[in-house]
Amino acid sequence: MFFEFATTVKPEWIDYNGHMRDSNYALVFSLAVDALQDEVGLDTTYRERTGCTIYVLEDHKFYLKEVKQGDQLRVLTHVLGVDDKRFHLYMIMKRGQVEVCIGEFMELHVQQHPSPHGTPMPREIRKRLMGYHENAEKGSPQFRRSRQIRSI
């Protein structure tokens, strides 16, 4: 099972080469994570009530194809793992059926006050995240770029 987010490439996301600026791939992934957070209960109400939020600990992106203004994008988000404080995401950005970017992200549940620190997520939120983890590898594309060793 995966979570799906959709958006359209905006004119202000285009760089001097006529395609989407690299930083805006990160923006699209970030918007998709925000939508997933809302879906599982880490929404504005939760953040205001608890003082907790999500921080990105690590991310990796693989740019596969260029994206142009007006392109319709979908981001398919798979939850690879969840523990008390963290969740591991594998995200595939597509234009139609074509993969244009793949991202892998480690997210941390953070209590922001008195100073930011990792803290356990509520059980019901972990359970909702796990709903996107169950059968992820059975029903998902090959995670061919996940956990790759990078070298020259």
C-alpha positions as CSV (number, residue, x, y, z in Angstrom):
1,M,0.0,0.0,0.0
2,F,1.2,3.5,-0.7
3,F,0.1,7.1,-0.2
4,E,-0.4,9.2,-3.3
5,F,0.1,13.0,-3.7
6,A,-0.4,15.0,-6.9
7,T,0.7,18.4,-8.0
8,T,1.4,20.5,-11.1
9,V,4.8,22.0,-11.9
10,K,4.4,25.8,-11.4
11,P,6.2,28.4,-13.5
12,E,8.2,29.7,-10.6
13,W,9.7,26.2,-10.2
14,I,11.5,26.4,-13.5
15,D,15.1,27.3,-13.8
16,Y,17.3,29.0,-16.5
17,N,17.6,25.6,-18.2
18,G,13.9,25.4,-18.8
19,H,13.2,22.5,-16.5
20,M,12.3,22.2,-12.8
21,R,15.1,23.5,-10.5
22,D,16.7,20.7,-8.4
23,S,15.6,22.3,-5.1
24,N,11.9,22.1,-6.3
25,Y,12.1,18.3,-6.5
26,A,12.8,18.5,-2.8
27,L,9.8,20.9,-2.4
28,V,7.5,18.4,-4.2
29,F,8.7,15.6,-1.9
30,S,8.3,17.9,1.1
31,L,4.7,18.7,0.1
32,A,4.0,15.0,-0.3
33,V,5.4,14.3,3.2
34,D,3.2,17.1,4.6
35,A,0.1,15.5,3.0
36,L,1.1,12.1,4.4
37,Q,1.5,13.6,7.9
38,D,-2.0,15.1,7.7
39,E,-3.4,11.8,6.6
40,V,-1.9,9.9,9.6
41,G,-2.7,12.5,12.2
42,L,0.4,14.6,12.4
43,D,-1.6,17.6,11.2
44,T,-1.8,21.2,12.2
45,T,-4.2,20.4,15.1
46,Y,-1.8,17.8,16.5
47,R,1.2,20.0,16.1
48,E,-0.5,22.9,17.9
49,R,-1.9,20.7,20.7
50,T,1.3,18.8,21.4
51,G,4.2,21.0,20.4
52,C,5.4,18.1,18.3
53,T,6.3,18.0,14.7
54,I,8.5,16.1,12.2
55,Y,12.1,16.8,11.2
56,V,14.0,15.3,8.3
57,L,17.1,13.5,9.5
58,E,18.4,12.4,6.2
59,D,17.4,12.4,2.5
60,H,18.7,11.1,-0.8
61,K,17.4,11.9,-4.2
62,F,18.0,10.3,-7.6
63,Y,17.1,12.6,-10.6
64,L,16.0,10.4,-13.5
65,K,14.2,12.6,-16.0
66,E,13.7,16.4,-16.4
67,V,10.3,17.9,-15.6
68,K,8.8,20.9,-17.4
69,Q,6.3,23.7,-16.5
70,G,2.7,22.4,-16.4
71,D,3.7,18.7,-16.0
72,Q,1.4,16.7,-13.8
73,L,3.3,14.9,-11.1
74,R,2.4,12.1,-8.7
75,V,4.4,11.1,-5.7
76,L,3.9,7.5,-4.4
77,T,5.1,7.2,-0.8
78,H,6.0,3.8,0.7
79,V,6.8,3.5,4.4
80,L,9.8,1.2,4.6
81,G,9.9,1.1,8.4
82,V,8.6,2.7,11.6
83,D,9.9,2.7,15.2
84,D,8.9,4.7,18.2
85,K,10.4,8.0,17.0
86,R,11.2,7.6,13.3
87,F,9.8,6.6,10.0
88,H,11.6,5.7,6.8
89,L,10.1,6.7,3.5
90,Y,10.7,5.7,-0.1
91,M,9.1,8.1,-2.6
92,I,8.7,7.8,-6.3
93,M,7.9,10.9,-8.3
94,K,6.2,10.2,-11.6
95,R,5.0,12.1,-14.7
96,G,2.4,9.8,-16.1
97,Q,3.9,6.4,-15.8
98,V,7.5,7.6,-16.1
99,E,9.6,7.8,-12.9
100,V,11.3,11.2,-12.8
101,C,12.9,11.2,-9.4
102,I,13.2,8.8,-6.5
103,G,13.7,10.0,-2.9
104,E,14.5,8.2,0.3
105,F,13.9,10.0,3.6
106,M,14.3,9.4,7.4
107,E,11.9,11.4,9.5
108,L,12.0,12.1,13.2
109,H,9.1,12.9,15.6
110,V,10.3,15.9,17.6
111,Q,9.0,17.7,20.7
112,Q,10.0,21.3,20.0
113,H,9.9,22.7,23.6
114,P,11.9,23.5,25.7
115,S,14.4,22.6,23.0
116,P,14.0,20.3,20.0
117,H,14.5,16.6,20.9
118,G,13.2,13.3,19.5
119,T,10.2,11.8,21.3
120,P,8.0,8.8,20.7
121,M,5.0,9.1,18.4
122,P,1.5,8.2,19.7
123,R,0.7,4.6,19.1
124,E,-2.3,5.4,16.9
125,I,-0.1,7.4,14.5
126,R,2.6,4.7,14.4
127,K,-0.2,2.2,13.5
128,R,-1.5,4.5,10.7
129,L,2.0,4.8,9.3
130,M,2.4,1.0,9.5
131,G,-0.7,0.7,7.3
132,Y,1.5,2.2,4.5
133,H,4.3,-0.3,5.4
134,E,2.4,-3.6,5.4
135,N,2.9,-5.4,2.1
136,A,5.0,-2.5,0.8
137,E,7.6,-4.7,-0.8
138,K,5.0,-7.1,-2.3
139,G,2.9,-4.4,-4.0
140,S,5.6,-1.9,-4.8
141,P,8.1,-1.4,-7.6
142,Q,11.6,-2.7,-6.9
143,F,13.4,-0.5,-4.4
144,R,16.4,-0.6,-6.7
145,R,18.0,2.6,-5.5
146,S,17.2,2.2,-1.8
147,R,20.2,1.7,0.4
148,Q,22.7,2.1,-2.4
149,I,26.3,2.7,-1.6
150,R,27.5,6.0,-3.2
151,S,30.9,6.3,-4.7
152,I,32.7,7.7,-7.7
